[in-house]
Amino acid sequence: MHRSPPGRYVTVATAEEPYQAFVPAPLPPQPPLAWTPALRRRFDDALVALGRLDAVSALLPNAALLAYSFVRKEAVLSSQIEGTQSSLADLLLFEIDEQPGVPLDDAHEVSRCVAALERGLALLRGGLPLCGRLLCEVHAVLLDHPRERGKAPGEFRRSAVWVGGTRPSNAAFVPPPAGALPACLAAFERFLNDQPEATSPLLKAALAHVQFETIHPFLDGNGRIGRLLIVLQLLADGVLREPLLYLSLFFKTHRRLYSERLNAVRLHGDWERWLDFFAEGVQVSAAQAVVTAQALLALANEDRDRIAALGRAAQSALAVHQELQRQPLTTAATLARAAGLSAATVNKSLAHLSALGIVTELTQRQRGRVFSYPRHVELLNAGLPPPRA
């Protein structure tokens, strides 16, 4: 279905040359969405897949450990969309102060994406609703790096931005001028919090993602914040209990189609094709996450049973194994701090785990050795494209 553009163009006069900027209309779309049987079925399938994913997290004894891994997987993928070359292994090495296989700035950028989502989760769980303040705090964490200081971390932009081209007048898309941002963001915040009327959570997440990317409220980092917002919205509305959904893989795999669907909304008001694409992404991503979660659980249980057979050494080895699920690339010193064990005990446990084939030592050095839980890392990496893909 094609409508007129869901907003209006305004002419912005500048000293150089005037240009057209797009100011989106408030959500929900008008006229109302055309819900064909196929689109309803797509949303039903996506909701079923999300329900299965949430059920997995409810049944897992180590759901928090799994969420820790999935948050990092999503951060790596989201950052790759923005051009970083960091892999999951690079991030894990960076987190234990080891040299990753990519420039440090790339690994640091991914670690900021992890910290940004964790900040958003903490604010939500502390009772703050999805709002401008939350988005700004998440943005401040995302851009917490010396090279980002000129990009106004934690602040909505006060100047123009554009997508494509060398200046606003020849850009592919120009979001609202800074003067229109307060009204756009106020309406957006009301929609996120079901004012003046409630919107079903999955539909809300789909519509809100387009609206956020269209408003483009920050000087930089809008893509990463917009992808984080999807998971935060589903958590805020109780659809998910843990951040186990990583949609960035689907968006990266179908990057061209993603851009086409967004542009079709802005140009023609074609919300329905975007909704079909988004719901398919949720369905595919949730199903993949369930498979990964179940495989990681089976691996943890299998290895736990083997460790339990160690006898007196089992208790400390199990504690180390638990921490390896949180940090599958790590050092003995890091494990000792996390597990509350002595260095000697951790080293003995690592020797037992190495003998069982659960742990591999990577560095072949006497001090500061790096250990890997390789099968855990392999399962997390399953299906991931290389950074340059």
BATI-224776 format. One record per residue (C-alpha): residue number from 1; x, y, z. Coordinates in nm, 2 decimals. Layout:
BATI-224776
<NUM, <X, Y, Z>>;
...
//
This chain:
BATI-224776
<1, <0.00, 0.00, 0.00>>;
<2, <0.14, 0.34, -0.10>>;
<3, <0.05, 0.66, 0.09>>;
<4, <0.18, 1.01, 0.08>>;
<5, <0.51, 1.05, 0.28>>;
<6, <0.44, 1.02, 0.66>>;
<7, <0.55, 1.37, 0.74>>;
<8, <0.63, 1.70, 0.57>>;
<9, <0.93, 1.86, 0.40>>;
<10, <1.05, 2.19, 0.52>>;
<11, <1.29, 2.43, 0.35>>;
<12, <1.59, 2.53, 0.56>>;
<13, <1.76, 2.85, 0.45>>;
<14, <2.14, 2.87, 0.51>>;
<15, <2.41, 3.11, 0.41>>;
<16, <2.54, 2.85, 0.15>>;
<17, <2.22, 2.71, -0.01>>;
<18, <1.87, 2.61, 0.10>>;
<19, <1.78, 2.25, 0.14>>;
<20, <1.48, 2.03, 0.22>>;
<21, <1.46, 1.84, 0.55>>;
<22, <1.19, 1.58, 0.64>>;
<23, <0.99, 1.62, 0.96>>;
<24, <0.80, 1.29, 1.04>>;
<25, <0.44, 1.29, 1.15>>;
<26, <0.37, 1.16, 1.50>>;
<27, <0.31, 0.78, 1.54>>;
<28, <0.10, 0.58, 1.49>>;
<29, <0.07, 0.60, 1.11>>;
<30, <-0.23, 0.77, 0.95>>;
<31, <-0.43, 0.64, 0.78>>;
<32, <-0.43, 0.32, 0.98>>;
<33, <-0.21, 0.03, 0.87>>;
<34, <-0.35, -0.22, 0.62>>;
<35, <-0.33, -0.56, 0.80>>;
<36, <-0.34, -0.83, 0.53>>;
<37, <-0.38, -1.19, 0.64>>;
<38, <-0.01, -1.25, 0.54>>;
<39, <0.11, -0.96, 0.75>>;
<40, <-0.09, -1.07, 1.05>>;
<41, <0.05, -1.42, 1.01>>;
<42, <0.40, -1.29, 0.99>>;
<43, <0.35, -1.10, 1.32>>;
<44, <0.19, -1.40, 1.48>>;
<45, <0.49, -1.61, 1.38>>;
<46, <0.73, -1.35, 1.52>>;
<47, <0.54, -1.34, 1.85>>;
<48, <0.55, -1.71, 1.88>>;
<49, <0.93, -1.71, 1.82>>;
<50, <0.97, -1.44, 2.08>>;
<51, <0.77, -1.64, 2.33>>;
<52, <0.99, -1.94, 2.28>>;
<53, <1.30, -1.73, 2.33>>;
<54, <1.16, -1.58, 2.65>>;
<55, <1.06, -1.93, 2.77>>;
<56, <1.42, -2.05, 2.72>>;
<57, <1.54, -1.76, 2.93>>;
<58, <1.29, -1.85, 3.20>>;
<59, <1.39, -2.21, 3.22>>;
<60, <1.77, -2.15, 3.21>>;
<61, <1.95, -2.17, 3.54>>;
<62, <2.22, -1.94, 3.39>>;
<63, <2.01, -1.70, 3.19>>;
<64, <2.21, -1.40, 3.32>>;
<65, <2.53, -1.57, 3.19>>;
<66, <2.37, -1.63, 2.86>>;
<67, <2.25, -1.27, 2.84>>;
<68, <2.61, -1.16, 2.90>>;
<69, <2.73, -1.35, 2.59>>;
<70, <2.43, -1.24, 2.37>>;
<71, <2.47, -0.87, 2.46>>;
<72, <2.83, -0.90, 2.34>>;
<73, <2.73, -1.08, 2.02>>;
<74, <2.47, -0.80, 1.94>>;
<75, <2.73, -0.53, 2.01>>;
<76, <2.98, -0.69, 1.78>>;
<77, <2.73, -0.72, 1.50>>;
<78, <2.58, -0.37, 1.55>>;
<79, <2.93, -0.21, 1.54>>;
<80, <3.02, -0.41, 1.23>>;
<81, <2.73, -0.24, 1.05>>;
<82, <2.89, 0.09, 1.13>>;
<83, <3.22, -0.03, 0.99>>;
<84, <3.43, -0.17, 1.28>>;
<85, <3.63, -0.49, 1.21>>;
<86, <3.61, -0.63, 1.57>>;
<87, <3.51, -0.99, 1.61>>;
<88, <3.37, -1.14, 1.93>>;
<89, <3.72, -1.28, 2.01>>;
<90, <3.87, -0.93, 1.97>>;
<91, <3.61, -0.79, 2.21>>;
<92, <3.68, -1.06, 2.47>>;
<93, <4.05, -1.00, 2.45>>;
<94, <4.01, -0.63, 2.48>>;
<95, <3.79, -0.68, 2.80>>;
<96, <4.08, -0.86, 2.97>>;
<97, <4.34, -0.60, 2.86>>;
<98, <4.49, -0.82, 2.59>>;
<99, <4.58, -0.70, 2.24>>;
<100, <4.30, -0.77, 2.00>>;
<101, <4.36, -0.86, 1.64>>;
<102, <4.21, -0.52, 1.52>>;
<103, <4.29, -0.16, 1.61>>;
<104, <4.22, -0.08, 1.97>>;
<105, <3.97, 0.19, 1.87>>;
<106, <3.75, -0.07, 1.70>>;
<107, <3.75, -0.30, 2.00>>;
<108, <3.69, 0.00, 2.23>>;
<109, <3.39, 0.11, 2.02>>;
<110, <3.23, -0.24, 2.06>>;
<111, <3.29, -0.24, 2.43>>;
<112, <3.11, 0.10, 2.45>>;
<113, <2.82, -0.06, 2.27>>;
<114, <2.81, -0.33, 2.54>>;
<115, <2.83, -0.07, 2.81>>;
<116, <2.55, 0.14, 2.65>>;
<117, <2.30, -0.15, 2.65>>;
<118, <2.39, -0.24, 3.00>>;
<119, <2.33, 0.12, 3.11>>;
<120, <1.99, 0.12, 2.94>>;
<121, <1.90, -0.21, 3.11>>;
<122, <2.01, -0.07, 3.45>>;
<123, <1.80, 0.24, 3.40>>;
<124, <1.49, 0.04, 3.29>>;
<125, <1.53, -0.20, 3.59>>;
<126, <1.57, 0.10, 3.81>>;
<127, <1.22, 0.22, 3.71>>;
<128, <1.30, 0.48, 3.44>>;
<129, <1.07, 0.46, 3.14>>;
<130, <1.19, 0.48, 2.78>>;
<131, <1.24, 0.85, 2.74>>;
<132, <1.47, 1.12, 2.62>>;
<133, <1.68, 1.11, 2.94>>;
<134, <1.74, 0.74, 2.90>>;
<135, <1.84, 0.77, 2.54>>;
<136, <2.08, 1.05, 2.62>>;
<137, <2.24, 0.85, 2.91>>;
<138, <2.28, 0.55, 2.68>>;
<139, <2.43, 0.77, 2.41>>;
<140, <2.67, 0.93, 2.65>>;
<141, <2.81, 0.58, 2.74>>;
<142, <2.82, 0.47, 2.37>>;
<143, <3.03, 0.77, 2.28>>;
<144, <3.25, 0.77, 2.59>>;
<145, <3.58, 0.80, 2.41>>;
<146, <3.82, 1.09, 2.36>>;
<147, <3.78, 1.09, 1.98>>;
<148, <3.40, 1.12, 2.02>>;
<149, <3.40, 1.44, 2.23>>;
<150, <3.32, 1.66, 1.93>>;
<151, <3.00, 1.46, 1.87>>;
<152, <2.81, 1.58, 2.18>>;
<153, <2.79, 1.26, 2.37>>;
<154, <2.46, 1.24, 2.57>>;
<155, <2.31, 1.54, 2.40>>;
<156, <2.05, 1.58, 2.13>>;
<157, <2.20, 1.76, 1.83>>;
<158, <2.18, 2.13, 1.78>>;
<159, <2.28, 2.13, 1.41>>;
<160, <2.19, 1.96, 1.09>>;
<161, <2.28, 1.60, 1.00>>;
<162, <2.23, 1.42, 0.67>>;
<163, <2.26, 1.07, 0.52>>;
<164, <2.46, 1.03, 0.20>>;
<165, <2.60, 1.31, -0.01>>;
<166, <2.85, 1.58, 0.08>>;
<167, <2.61, 1.84, 0.22>>;
<168, <2.24, 1.87, 0.30>>;
<169, <2.14, 1.99, -0.05>>;
<170, <2.27, 1.68, -0.23>>;
<171, <2.21, 1.43, 0.05>>;
<172, <2.00, 1.11, 0.01>>;
<173, <1.80, 1.20, 0.32>>;
<174, <1.80, 1.50, 0.56>>;
<175, <1.63, 1.44, 0.90>>;
<176, <1.44, 1.72, 1.08>>;
<177, <1.62, 2.04, 1.14>>;
<178, <1.74, 2.09, 1.50>>;
<179, <1.46, 2.34, 1.57>>;
<180, <1.20, 2.07, 1.50>>;
<181, <1.36, 1.81, 1.73>>;
<182, <1.19, 1.90, 2.06>>;
<183, <0.84, 1.85, 1.91>>;
<184, <0.94, 1.53, 1.73>>;
<185, <1.11, 1.38, 2.04>>;
<186, <0.82, 1.48, 2.27>>;
<187, <0.57, 1.30, 2.04>>;
<188, <0.81, 1.00, 2.01>>;
<189, <0.84, 0.97, 2.38>>;
<190, <0.46, 0.97, 2.42>>;
<191, <0.43, 0.70, 2.17>>;
<192, <0.69, 0.48, 2.34>>;
<193, <0.49, 0.51, 2.66>>;
<194, <0.15, 0.43, 2.51>>;
<195, <0.01, 0.78, 2.50>>;
<196, <-0.25, 0.87, 2.40>>;
<197, <-0.33, 0.51, 2.32>>;
<198, <-0.16, 0.17, 2.37>>;
<199, <0.02, 0.00, 2.08>>;
<200, <0.11, -0.37, 2.09>>;
<201, <0.48, -0.42, 2.19>>;
<202, <0.61, -0.58, 1.87>>;
<203, <0.43, -0.33, 1.65>>;
<204, <0.56, -0.05, 1.87>>;
<205, <0.92, -0.17, 1.84>>;
<206, <0.89, -0.19, 1.46>>;
<207, <0.73, 0.16, 1.42>>;
<208, <0.96, 0.32, 1.68>>;
<209, <1.28, 0.20, 1.51>>;
<210, <1.18, 0.37, 1.18>>;
<211, <1.08, 0.69, 1.36>>;
<212, <1.40, 0.71, 1.56>>;
<213, <1.62, 0.66, 1.26>>;
<214, <1.41, 0.92, 1.07>>;
<215, <1.44, 1.18, 1.35>>;
<216, <1.82, 1.10, 1.38>>;
<217, <1.84, 1.29, 1.71>>;
<218, <2.22, 1.26, 1.77>>;
<219, <2.52, 1.39, 1.58>>;
<220, <2.66, 1.03, 1.57>>;
<221, <2.56, 0.68, 1.69>>;
<222, <2.20, 0.69, 1.58>>;
<223, <2.22, 0.35, 1.41>>;
<224, <2.36, 0.18, 1.71>>;
<225, <2.11, 0.35, 1.95>>;
<226, <1.83, 0.27, 1.72>>;
<227, <1.91, -0.10, 1.72>>;
<228, <1.96, -0.10, 2.10>>;
<229, <1.62, 0.07, 2.13>>;
<230, <1.44, -0.24, 1.98>>;
<231, <1.56, -0.47, 2.26>>;
<232, <1.51, -0.21, 2.53>>;
<233, <1.15, -0.16, 2.41>>;
<234, <1.07, -0.53, 2.42>>;
<235, <1.22, -0.56, 2.76>>;
<236, <1.03, -0.25, 2.89>>;
<237, <0.70, -0.39, 2.76>>;
<238, <0.77, -0.74, 2.92>>;
<239, <0.80, -0.93, 2.59>>;
<240, <1.15, -1.04, 2.69>>;
<241, <1.30, -1.09, 3.04>>;
<242, <1.66, -1.10, 2.92>>;
<243, <1.83, -0.92, 2.62>>;
<244, <1.87, -1.24, 2.41>>;
<245, <1.76, -1.10, 2.07>>;
<246, <2.03, -1.00, 1.83>>;
<247, <1.85, -0.84, 1.53>>;
<248, <2.17, -0.68, 1.40>>;
<249, <2.27, -1.01, 1.23>>;
<250, <1.95, -1.00, 1.02>>;
<251, <1.99, -0.63, 0.94>>;
<252, <2.36, -0.68, 0.84>>;
<253, <2.28, -0.99, 0.63>>;
<254, <2.00, -0.80, 0.45>>;
<255, <2.16, -0.45, 0.46>>;
<256, <2.03, -0.33, 0.12>>;
<257, <1.68, -0.45, 0.18>>;
<258, <1.68, -0.29, 0.52>>;
<259, <1.77, 0.05, 0.37>>;
<260, <1.51, 0.01, 0.09>>;
<261, <1.24, -0.06, 0.34>>;
<262, <1.32, 0.24, 0.55>>;
<263, <1.33, 0.47, 0.25>>;
<264, <1.00, 0.33, 0.12>>;
<265, <0.84, 0.44, 0.45>>;
<266, <0.99, 0.79, 0.42>>;
<267, <0.91, 0.84, 0.05>>;
<268, <0.58, 0.66, 0.01>>;
<269, <0.44, 0.58, 0.36>>;
<270, <0.49, 0.21, 0.28>>;
<271, <0.48, 0.09, 0.64>>;
<272, <0.34, -0.26, 0.56>>;
<273, <0.65, -0.38, 0.37>>;
<274, <0.87, -0.25, 0.65>>;
<275, <0.66, -0.43, 0.91>>;
<276, <0.68, -0.76, 0.71>>;
<277, <1.06, -0.73, 0.69>>;
<278, <1.09, -0.64, 1.06>>;
<279, <0.87, -0.92, 1.18>>;
<280, <1.06, -1.17, 0.96>>;
<281, <1.38, -1.04, 1.12>>;
<282, <1.24, -1.09, 1.47>>;
<283, <1.12, -1.44, 1.38>>;
<284, <1.45, -1.55, 1.23>>;
<285, <1.66, -1.39, 1.50>>;
<286, <1.46, -1.53, 1.78>>;
<287, <1.47, -1.88, 1.64>>;
<288, <1.85, -1.86, 1.59>>;
<289, <1.89, -1.73, 1.95>>;
<290, <1.68, -2.03, 2.08>>;
<291, <1.91, -2.27, 1.89>>;
<292, <2.22, -2.11, 2.03>>;
<293, <2.09, -2.09, 2.38>>;
<294, <1.99, -2.45, 2.38>>;
<295, <2.33, -2.55, 2.24>>;
<296, <2.51, -2.35, 2.51>>;
<297, <2.30, -2.50, 2.78>>;
<298, <2.37, -2.85, 2.66>>;
<299, <2.74, -2.78, 2.64>>;
<300, <2.74, -2.63, 3.00>>;
<301, <2.55, -2.93, 3.13>>;
<302, <2.77, -3.18, 2.96>>;
<303, <3.09, -3.02, 3.09>>;
<304, <2.95, -2.97, 3.43>>;
<305, <2.88, -3.35, 3.46>>;
<306, <3.24, -3.42, 3.35>>;
<307, <3.37, -3.18, 3.61>>;
<308, <3.16, -3.32, 3.88>>;
<309, <3.35, -3.65, 3.84>>;
<310, <3.67, -3.49, 3.96>>;
<311, <3.59, -3.55, 4.32>>;
<312, <3.74, -3.31, 4.58>>;
<313, <3.86, -3.08, 4.30>>;
<314, <3.52, -3.05, 4.15>>;
<315, <3.39, -2.76, 4.36>>;
<316, <3.65, -2.51, 4.26>>;
<317, <3.66, -2.63, 3.90>>;
<318, <3.29, -2.58, 3.88>>;
<319, <3.32, -2.23, 4.01>>;
<320, <3.59, -2.16, 3.74>>;
<321, <3.37, -2.32, 3.47>>;
<322, <3.08, -2.09, 3.58>>;
<323, <3.29, -1.79, 3.52>>;
<324, <3.42, -1.92, 3.19>>;
<325, <3.06, -1.91, 3.07>>;
<326, <3.06, -1.54, 3.14>>;
<327, <3.41, -1.47, 3.00>>;
<328, <3.51, -1.75, 2.76>>;
<329, <3.84, -1.58, 2.69>>;
<330, <4.01, -1.49, 3.01>>;
<331, <4.32, -1.51, 3.24>>;
<332, <4.38, -1.69, 3.57>>;
<333, <4.39, -1.36, 3.75>>;
<334, <4.06, -1.25, 3.61>>;
<335, <3.90, -1.58, 3.71>>;
<336, <4.04, -1.56, 4.06>>;
<337, <3.89, -1.22, 4.11>>;
<338, <3.55, -1.32, 3.96>>;
<339, <3.52, -1.65, 4.14>>;
<340, <3.67, -1.54, 4.47>>;
<341, <3.93, -1.81, 4.47>>;
<342, <4.31, -1.80, 4.52>>;
<343, <4.54, -1.79, 4.22>>;
<344, <4.68, -2.13, 4.32>>;
<345, <4.33, -2.28, 4.33>>;
<346, <4.23, -2.13, 4.00>>;
<347, <4.55, -2.26, 3.83>>;
<348, <4.49, -2.61, 3.96>>;
<349, <4.13, -2.60, 3.84>>;
<350, <4.24, -2.48, 3.49>>;
<351, <4.49, -2.77, 3.48>>;
<352, <4.20, -3.01, 3.55>>;
<353, <3.98, -2.84, 3.29>>;
<354, <4.26, -2.85, 3.03>>;
<355, <4.31, -3.22, 3.10>>;
<356, <3.94, -3.28, 3.04>>;
<357, <3.96, -3.09, 2.71>>;
<358, <3.72, -2.81, 2.83>>;
<359, <3.98, -2.53, 2.84>>;
<360, <4.26, -2.44, 2.60>>;
<361, <4.56, -2.22, 2.68>>;
<362, <4.63, -1.98, 2.39>>;
<363, <4.94, -1.79, 2.46>>;
<364, <5.21, -2.04, 2.55>>;
<365, <5.37, -1.81, 2.80>>;
<366, <5.46, -1.83, 3.17>>;
<367, <5.28, -1.53, 3.30>>;
<368, <4.94, -1.37, 3.21>>;
<369, <4.84, -1.67, 3.01>>;
<370, <4.51, -1.65, 2.82>>;
<371, <4.26, -1.94, 2.84>>;
<372, <3.97, -2.01, 2.61>>;
<373, <3.65, -2.21, 2.65>>;
<374, <3.67, -2.29, 2.28>>;
<375, <3.34, -2.48, 2.23>>;
<376, <3.15, -2.20, 2.40>>;
<377, <3.31, -1.94, 2.17>>;
<378, <3.24, -2.16, 1.86>>;
<379, <2.87, -2.18, 1.95>>;
<380, <2.84, -1.81, 2.00>>;
<381, <3.02, -1.75, 1.67>>;
<382, <2.80, -2.00, 1.48>>;
<383, <2.63, -1.83, 1.18>>;
<384, <2.82, -1.50, 1.22>>;
<385, <2.96, -1.35, 0.90>>;
<386, <3.32, -1.22, 0.91>>;
<387, <3.36, -0.86, 1.00>>;
<388, <3.41, -0.75, 0.64>>;
<389, <3.11, -0.93, 0.51>>;
//
